[in-house]
Every structure is written in structure tokens, then in C-alpha cells.
Amino acid sequence: MSPTNLASIVITKLEKYQLEKKAALELLIKFLKDFYSEVSFQFKNDYKFFQELIDIFKEEDLIDIKLHYTCNDIPVDTTTHFQDKCLICGNSINVSTKEYKHKVTSLYSLKKNKCYKLFDEAIKIEQELLLDSYLKKPYYKRNYSELLARKESLVPFIGAGLSIPFNLPSWPEMLELFSDHLEDDTKPFYLKLIKEGNYMEALTILGQRSLLTDKDIQVEITNLFDERLNLSISEEDHNYIDLINLDSSFYLTTNYDNIFTSLKAKNKFVPPLRWEEIDDIQTFLTDKKGSMIHLHGVVHVPQTMIVTQDNYEKLYNDEKFESLLSSFMSNKTFLFLGFSFSDKFFVDLYEKIYSKIKGTHFIILPNVSFEKAREFSVKGLKTIGIEVSENVSGNLDSKDLIKGIKCVLNNIQK
């Protein structure tokens, strides 16, 4: 019998306890995990639904059961039948007399080759149920199915949102920190631009109305990243390992940080690349090294970071840059993550290229409105809308957002 059918049997047997499918699967997975923690050990009989699970595993030949017995509290032997005779007193081990008292303990061990597969299938079913809880809208599920069909050509495009768990500032937070460099009468308008999400104009104000040069801003950002970056957080608290596990041929980002490369280097170091370093696009598209391509510069080379409107205008009017992005868009399928799609320069170039070559790309967004998803669809961007819980302040629960993205990415890997 297949493990999927076994999960169905577990659910059927537990129906009288009014357990839903998810709860039954959680019980099955816990049962297997408990066994995996030891080669073999004794379960206490107060383990919930113990006998139901044991019966299922016996029927499907997934478990070995042995009987360990003592005679007058002296450990004697391990056997498989209650009718076997005690090696000390000669009575059957299921018989106790006034002179000789037997205590029999059941020892259970899983047939691991069979149960490893069962465990994997149970986890897969659990992930599918979890995915359903995040992708509740049928149109987002259809978009997700189309994404799966294109996963061989998938290239993650990473925005600043994915770096925030590592204690790096978001664009609004970083720009607000620079407000101290402005005169008091300029600050309110500058902060208003940030609040409205108009980061480019805020950068323009910063360049025109402060004493900071491009180099000063680059150095400030570098120092801020050095001071705040924390790479020691748990894998459960971020999505970069999930991205690494996708094993894409390459990755794109507008971020300055090297978080992705640092984490990937624990298994294999693949140096990050700035887009200018790609001189043969055709060869690059076939090498599948899993490089991270930085479009807006990298923090370890501060002078490469795009930090002012003049920088942006120069980059996005560069024909080579447009040609590179066009090649990526025509040969690969982008999956935008942690990306708000509010960068006017990038959006304008994306739309310009899309108008020429069309194609389909995807974006993962939390609690997105139907109207916003429709707005993206006319740009060739299909939305994977995940429903994320909110905290007491009415803001997105950041941990649930990470978990939702993790669920989507982990299901892509299968």
C-alpha cells in the first residue's frame, strides 16, 4: 500500500476522535519522528492514539514488535511470542505464579526503509495542506500551477524585503536615517516622500539639499550594513536557504548585501557578480553556477552602489544594461520575492522590455488585492498571493510571511 493511502487510513481510524486531516497527519509525522530519534525504544501506553497507530503499522508490515521479559524483576531475554518459555522458571512468559512473576514489555522498532518513504510522503501531504492554507484564492493557485510548469527556467529576483530578517534596514528606514543630514525646513518634505514610497525623489532631495556626496552615501550605507548585519539567525527565520535549495542557474537582486553568497558559501563558494562583469551573455546563460547577479552594485565595492537619482538614470539608460535584462527576460522566468515593484526606474525598463518581447513572470506578494494582482497581470506578472496573518498592530506578521514564502519555495523544489 502506498504511504498516501496509509495517511487516508490513519484519518479514517481517527474520525471517531473528530480529528481533521491536518491533525491526523501531524500525529503520524510525530509518531515517525519519535521513532527516528532512537533505534528502538518503548512507547508508553498513554501515547495518544497509540494502539490505533500500532495496529495500522502492524497491518502494513511497517513495524517489528519484540517482547522483553523479566522474571522476579531479573532481566531475562527478548522474544517474539507470549507462549515462549522463561529461561529461568520454565513457565510461559505470559504466566506468573506466586513464586515466579513475569513482567513483559513490548518493544517497537520501525522498518526504516519503508518508513523513510512513508515519512517523506507524509511531509509532502502536510506541505500541500499548508500551501492550500496560504494560497486560498483559486486564481492564485492557477498561477502557482503555471509557475511549477516553468520551474526549470525559474530565476529568483530578490528585493530588499528578504534581507530585513538579518537586521538590515529597509529602504524607508535607511533613508530616514539620512534625514539628519538635511536642514530642518527640508526634513518634513523629505520624510513625506519616504512615507509615500517615493524613494527616488527622496534620494534627489538628499543629493541636492544635504552635504552628502555620492561617495558619502555609499560609505554610510556600507558602515550601516557592517554594523547591523546578523548572519547567525535560524534557517526558520529567513528564506535564503529556501532560495539556495531551488538550485537555480543564477539569481538576480537589486540588493547591495552579500547574504545569499555568504550562506551559500557554507557548501560551495560562488562569487557574486556585478552585471558589468558579464561579457558573454550566451555563455553565462548556460553555465548554471548559481551566481548572484547584483544589478545595483555590492556593499564590498561601495563605489558600485546605485544610491542617487543620477546613478539610477545613468544605469537605466545604459544600452548594455537594457540588453542584459532583455536577454534574461526572454530566456528565463523571473520570480520576484521581497520586491515591491515600486522602483520607478526598474518598472519603466521592465515595461519597456516587456512591450517588445512579452513573456510571463511571477511575483509572490502577501495579502495582495485582486485589483493590484490584475494591475500586475497586464505587465506579464502573474501574482502568487499568499494570505498572511496580521499582528496585534494590524501589520503583517513577519514570521508568518517568511513561513508562507518558505512553503511556496519548498513545494517548488519537489
Buried (B, 14 or more C-beta within 10 A) or exposed (E): EEBEEBBBBBBEBBEEEEBEBBEBBBBBBEBBEEBEEEEEEEBEEEBEBBEBBBEBBEEBEBBBEEBBBBBEEEEBBEBEEEEBEBEBBEBBBBBBEEEBEBEEEEBBBBBEEBBEEBBEBBBBBBBEBBBEEBBEBEBBBEBBEBBEEBBEEBBBBBBBBBBBBBEBBBBBEBBBEBBEBBEEEBBEEBBEBBEEBBBBBBBBBBBEBBEBEBEBBBBBBBEBBEEEBEEEEEEEEBBBBBBBEBEBBBBBBBBBBBBBBBBBEEEEEBEBBBBEEBEEBEEBBEEEEBBBBBBBBBBBBBEBBBBBBEBBEEBBEBEEBBEBBBBBBEBBBBBBBBBBBEBBBBEEBBEEBBEEEEBBBBBBBBBBEEEBBEBBBEBBBBBBBBBBEEEEEEEBBBBBBBBBBBBBBBBBEE
